[in-house]
Amino acid sequence: MTQLGGTAANRLFQPVRVLLPSEEVARRLANAIRTGFFRFGSRLPSERSIAEQMQVSRPTVREAVKLLVAANILTVKPGAGGGTFVSSEIVPLDFIVATPDMRPGEIDEAIEVRRLILPWVVQIASQYAEDEDFDRMREAIAFGRQALPPLETTEGTSEHINSIIIATMRFDLALAQATRNSLVVRLMELLLNWVEPLRYKTLRTRADLCLSLELVEKMMEAIETSDPYQIAEITERRLSILEKALEQITGRRLRRRRRPVS
């Protein structure tokens, strides 16, 4: 009889969680808010419109909205001129996907994939990015700037940290969208979800938050000028921050930096 064991089995036979239709609708709406499709104060489409687009019942949409209201992400205003409005863009990752239960080796793999993907995405974006792509990048940076803690503050709160993570996530998604490759966008979304828990380890002080925004701003400038040297330099700085954090947490060097014993 075949035994279920090893890495392949761990991936194939993970616990199954089936979402209720209302939970899936809530997840999709929350993701649209988190990625910036709906902004703070935006009015969502009508219950009927959402139900038709997602091919679910109106009561299902109503239940989804209740979940998001309870999470302080949406607010419902009754009466004339009322509707459903975005009350917060700070959507926790675990509202979108289950927090990845990553083993040390899998974290290494995610960081390795990031090193493979991000430089290529930035290079392609520098060739294909159009005005609308740069507009999305600037909006992401502006969102982060508005969320920075006051100058007299040295430590960042969880809301400040979440805001900067969301801002840089939106920036990286804008980069991926600039490649005009839908598979790259999906891969970037997955990769960002996997590395996000590690990012919390690198964002503790106001200086950390400012540096994170400064690097994406410099990356956008490098892409605008198509300066290959500057692109490579800024990309390396962004990659190194997470790689060094992982090495500090695990106490071991990343696989690509190890050398065989002679």
C-alpha positions as CSV (number, residue, x, y, z in Angstrom):
1,M,0.0,0.0,0.0
2,T,1.3,3.5,-0.9
3,Q,2.4,5.4,2.1
4,L,1.7,9.1,2.4
5,G,4.9,10.8,3.4
6,G,7.6,13.2,2.2
7,T,7.5,16.6,0.7
8,A,5.2,15.7,-2.3
9,A,2.6,14.2,0.0
10,N,2.7,17.2,2.3
11,R,1.8,19.4,-0.6
12,L,-0.8,17.2,-2.1
13,F,-2.6,16.2,1.1
14,Q,-2.9,19.5,3.0
15,P,-6.0,20.1,5.1
16,V,-9.0,21.1,3.1
17,R,-11.1,24.1,4.0
18,V,-14.2,24.7,2.0
19,L,-15.3,28.4,2.1
20,L,-19.0,29.3,2.3
21,P,-20.1,31.3,-0.8
22,S,-20.5,34.4,1.4
23,E,-16.9,33.9,2.7
24,E,-15.5,33.7,-0.8
25,V,-17.4,36.8,-1.9
26,A,-16.0,38.6,1.2
27,R,-12.5,37.4,0.4
28,R,-12.7,38.7,-3.2
29,L,-14.1,42.1,-2.1
30,A,-11.5,42.4,0.6
31,N,-8.7,41.6,-2.0
32,A,-10.1,44.3,-4.3
33,I,-9.8,46.8,-1.5
34,R,-6.3,45.6,-0.3
35,T,-4.9,45.8,-3.8
36,G,-6.3,49.3,-4.3
37,F,-9.1,48.6,-6.8
38,F,-11.5,50.1,-4.3
39,R,-10.0,53.0,-2.2
40,F,-11.0,54.5,1.1
41,G,-14.4,56.2,0.8
42,S,-15.2,54.4,-2.4
43,R,-18.8,53.3,-2.9
44,L,-19.1,49.6,-3.9
45,P,-21.3,48.5,-6.7
46,S,-24.9,47.6,-5.8
47,E,-25.7,44.3,-4.1
48,R,-27.6,43.3,-7.3
49,S,-24.5,44.2,-9.5
50,I,-22.1,42.2,-7.4
51,A,-24.5,39.2,-7.2
52,E,-24.8,39.2,-11.0
53,Q,-21.1,39.6,-11.7
54,M,-20.1,36.9,-9.2
55,Q,-23.1,34.7,-10.1
56,V,-24.3,34.3,-6.5
57,S,-27.5,35.3,-4.7
58,R,-28.1,38.7,-3.2
59,P,-28.5,37.2,0.3
60,T,-24.9,35.7,-0.2
61,V,-23.6,39.2,-1.0
62,R,-25.4,40.6,1.9
63,E,-23.8,38.1,4.3
64,A,-20.4,38.9,2.7
65,V,-20.9,42.6,3.4
66,K,-21.8,41.8,7.0
67,L,-18.5,40.0,7.4
68,L,-16.6,43.0,6.1
69,V,-18.5,45.4,8.2
70,A,-17.8,43.3,11.3
71,A,-14.1,43.5,10.3
72,N,-14.3,47.3,10.0
73,I,-13.4,47.2,6.3
74,L,-16.8,48.3,5.0
75,T,-19.5,50.6,6.3
76,V,-23.2,50.6,5.2
77,K,-25.0,54.0,5.1
78,P,-28.8,53.7,4.8
79,G,-31.2,56.1,3.0
80,A,-30.9,58.4,0.0
81,G,-27.2,58.7,-1.0
82,G,-26.4,55.7,1.0
83,G,-24.7,52.5,0.1
84,T,-21.7,50.3,1.0
85,F,-18.5,52.2,1.4
86,V,-14.8,51.3,2.1
87,S,-14.0,52.4,5.6
88,S,-10.4,51.0,5.7
89,E,-7.9,49.8,3.2
90,I,-5.9,48.0,5.8
91,V,-7.0,44.5,5.1
92,P,-5.0,41.8,7.0
93,L,-3.5,39.1,4.8
94,D,-5.2,36.3,6.7
95,F,-8.6,37.8,5.6
96,I,-7.5,37.1,2.0
97,V,-5.6,33.8,2.3
98,A,-4.7,31.5,5.2
99,T,-1.4,32.5,6.7
100,P,1.2,30.3,5.0
101,D,2.4,27.6,7.4
102,M,5.9,27.6,6.0
103,R,8.8,25.3,7.0
104,P,12.3,26.7,7.1
105,G,13.2,25.1,3.7
106,E,10.0,26.5,2.1
107,I,10.8,30.0,3.3
108,D,14.2,29.7,1.6
109,E,12.4,28.6,-1.6
110,A,10.1,31.6,-1.5
111,I,13.0,34.0,-1.1
112,E,14.9,32.2,-3.9
113,V,11.9,32.6,-6.2
114,R,11.7,36.2,-5.3
115,R,15.4,36.7,-6.4
116,L,14.6,35.0,-9.7
117,I,11.3,36.9,-10.4
118,L,11.8,40.4,-9.1
119,P,14.8,41.4,-11.3
120,W,13.2,40.1,-14.4
121,V,9.9,41.8,-13.7
122,V,11.7,45.2,-13.1
123,Q,13.7,44.8,-16.3
124,I,10.6,44.1,-18.4
125,A,8.6,46.8,-16.6
126,S,11.3,49.3,-17.6
127,Q,10.7,48.4,-21.2
128,Y,6.9,48.2,-21.3
129,A,5.6,50.4,-18.5
130,E,3.1,53.1,-19.7
131,D,1.7,56.2,-18.0
132,E,-1.1,54.2,-16.3
133,D,1.5,51.8,-14.8
134,F,3.5,54.7,-13.3
135,D,0.3,56.2,-12.0
136,R,-0.4,53.0,-10.1
137,M,3.2,53.0,-8.7
138,R,2.8,56.7,-7.6
139,E,-0.5,56.0,-6.0
140,A,1.0,53.1,-4.1
141,I,3.9,55.3,-2.8
142,A,1.5,58.1,-1.9
143,F,-0.7,55.7,0.1
144,G,2.4,54.6,2.0
145,R,3.6,58.2,2.6
146,Q,0.3,59.1,4.1
147,A,0.5,56.1,6.4
148,L,3.9,56.9,7.9
149,P,4.0,57.6,11.7
150,P,4.7,61.2,12.9
151,L,8.2,62.4,12.7
152,E,8.6,62.4,16.5
153,T,7.7,58.7,16.6
154,T,10.5,56.1,16.5
155,E,8.4,52.8,16.5
156,G,5.8,51.8,14.0
157,T,2.4,50.5,15.1
158,S,0.8,47.4,13.5
159,E,-1.4,49.7,11.4
160,H,1.6,51.7,10.2
161,I,3.4,48.4,9.3
162,N,0.4,46.9,7.6
163,S,0.0,50.1,5.6
164,I,3.6,50.1,4.3
165,I,3.4,46.4,3.5
166,I,0.2,47.0,1.5
167,A,1.7,50.1,-0.2
168,T,4.8,48.1,-1.4
169,M,2.6,45.2,-2.3
170,R,0.6,47.4,-4.6
171,F,3.8,48.8,-6.1
172,D,5.1,45.3,-6.9
173,L,1.8,44.4,-8.4
174,A,2.0,47.5,-10.6
175,L,5.4,46.3,-11.7
176,A,4.0,42.9,-12.6
177,Q,1.0,44.5,-14.5
178,A,3.5,46.5,-16.5
179,T,4.9,43.3,-18.0
180,R,1.6,42.8,-19.7
181,N,1.7,39.1,-18.7
182,S,-1.2,37.8,-16.6
183,L,0.7,34.8,-15.4
184,V,3.5,37.0,-14.0
185,V,0.8,39.0,-12.1
186,R,-0.6,35.8,-10.6
187,L,2.8,34.6,-9.7
188,M,3.7,37.9,-8.1
189,E,0.5,37.9,-6.0
190,L,1.3,34.4,-4.8
191,L,4.9,35.3,-4.0
192,L,3.9,38.5,-2.1
193,N,1.5,36.5,0.0
194,W,4.3,34.0,0.9
195,V,6.9,36.5,1.9
196,E,4.6,38.9,3.7
197,P,4.9,37.2,7.2
198,L,8.7,37.7,6.9
199,R,8.4,41.4,6.0
200,Y,7.0,42.1,9.5
201,K,10.4,41.1,10.9
202,T,12.0,43.9,8.8
203,L,9.6,46.7,9.6
204,R,9.8,47.8,13.2
205,T,10.9,51.5,13.4
206,R,9.9,54.6,11.5
207,A,13.3,54.4,9.7
208,D,12.5,50.9,8.5
209,L,9.2,52.1,7.1
210,C,10.7,55.1,5.4
211,L,13.5,53.0,3.9
212,S,11.0,50.6,2.4
213,L,9.1,53.4,0.7
214,E,12.3,55.1,-0.4
215,L,13.5,52.0,-2.2
216,V,10.4,51.5,-4.2
217,E,10.4,55.2,-5.0
218,K,14.0,55.0,-6.3
219,M,13.0,51.8,-8.2
220,M,10.3,53.7,-10.0
221,E,12.7,56.5,-10.9
222,A,15.2,53.9,-12.2
223,I,12.5,52.3,-14.3
224,E,11.4,55.7,-15.7
225,T,14.9,56.5,-16.8
226,S,15.6,52.9,-17.9
227,D,19.0,53.1,-16.1
228,P,20.1,49.4,-16.0
229,Y,22.8,50.1,-13.3
230,Q,20.4,51.9,-11.0
231,I,17.7,49.3,-11.6
232,A,20.2,46.5,-10.6
233,E,21.4,48.4,-7.6
234,I,18.0,49.1,-6.1
235,T,16.7,45.7,-6.9
236,E,19.6,44.1,-5.1
237,R,19.0,46.3,-2.0
238,R,15.3,45.3,-1.9
239,L,16.2,41.6,-2.2
240,S,18.9,41.7,0.4
241,I,16.7,43.1,3.2
242,L,14.5,40.0,3.3
243,E,17.4,37.6,2.7
244,K,19.4,39.1,5.6
245,A,16.4,39.0,7.8
246,L,15.8,35.3,7.1
247,E,19.4,34.5,7.8
248,Q,19.2,36.3,11.1
249,I,16.0,34.5,12.1
250,T,17.2,31.0,11.1
251,G,20.8,31.4,12.0
252,R,22.0,29.9,8.7
253,R,23.0,31.1,5.4
254,L,20.7,30.9,2.4
255,R,21.4,28.0,0.0
256,R,22.7,30.2,-2.8
257,R,25.4,31.7,-0.4
258,R,26.6,28.4,0.8
259,R,29.8,26.9,-0.5
260,P,30.6,23.2,-0.7
261,V,33.1,22.0,1.8
262,S,36.4,21.2,0.1
